[in-house]
């Protein structure tokens, strides 16, 4: 193997380190329902596809670096990719949290479904919401925009700078703040619904202690919650997708 070939292979591997570690955490790509070797092949295919655009920037760095610096760049690229993937994963975690609030507010918190994104079973309503959001991400072509954003990340986070803990934590905190506000906007109607309904049920139970008001009211609470969900689910998912799109394009 010639020195030029070795440098090219190491440069492609650096690209794979960032893209592969990012895709292992991003929503949709990182689902446990997708076999690990399939995810690995997808990450490798994406890395090879975008390498011709990135090699003119990375190859001179690899050629001039010593072996210890090359290893440091590999670890830095893995951490940078994991940070970008984690920023995207936070949106899905926030959506799952919002879905859990909705499920508990309308009385479906104990109805467990098949896990989609994780290993633990979530309420069936959470599974439905996260699966729908994942399908929307792919149907709106945001998965391709993610690849474009990864290429652009080499301008914001150059390979030679490595991994910056301070800027990484700042980006994560800012993303958590944005996601918390998004979750609050999404789940706010159901929080109000739960407060009003539970207050009314508690008041009725105090007025008629001999009647099991709580058990009698469960079907009505569930029916009202499903009606509210049917009315607001479009805005629910639109807010999430717009927030995720904003992060992909501008974050």
Steps between C-alpha positions, in 0.01 A plus 500: 500500500640838401512797734243687292254209518550473875429870546184475287371203701568676829323812372192300401507331840502843668187590305345170606584570866289818508216385275480150645493609864240765414268257319524254788315754719269685261123430506397239246849378415574387856181301561557164668260355242771546235777235525838637603677378184240676283562826685873447462470446124279809462752712692788364291310561175420861598862559604634369170242702304593834660875434522591648156363834617685493832833337407662821365452649845601196708778336297763775557437481877549123503811522283669751731396339831701247695349171615402632845327801343311272260370295794401821680314619189313169482381525860414867449292418193316222685414741784394773256271257319353375826431858608314578176304176525417565865364845413259331258419222746393760759205593276373142495550465877301820548224367274486176700474702820218710353324184385528355851340815641217474247447129572484555876276804463232313306525175696703284258825497694467136605431365151845388388596454137792369296817711544621666180795719595614333821507167679239574767130485426326839485129577508335409170420866436870594535594226253241629252621860531872420470442264206292764319766766564774270368300429184447875452874564533573258216199593285591871517855416386655626822727196511671630185520849649678343798774374267532850351521642852776251586702620202447860611612409852858474374497879459356561846710230671820447297690176542818677613324658800399165646225472760426803717332405828395856580331572167349151495340544842376847403335360186344215699360735767358736235341204323351369824352842572345517153368145526347562844309800366387293202376221729315751717326647193406154374365360828345819643138427385510161665648639822210747520256220415638275776487779760140595415371143477669380819380807689144435382520131591642577843228756565229256392650229719491732801136584435395135456742287706273194482536478120830380345526806275857428399425162344177623340678798342786304343326428165391864472850628579648267239239597239556871559875455484479310171279773353754763610783291356317462169449875477856596597718217366560685172639805679676266744707335226537819295668678792740211548591468132549876464727504806700206367522656153621828651777314686604307187512808276624767739622321815 
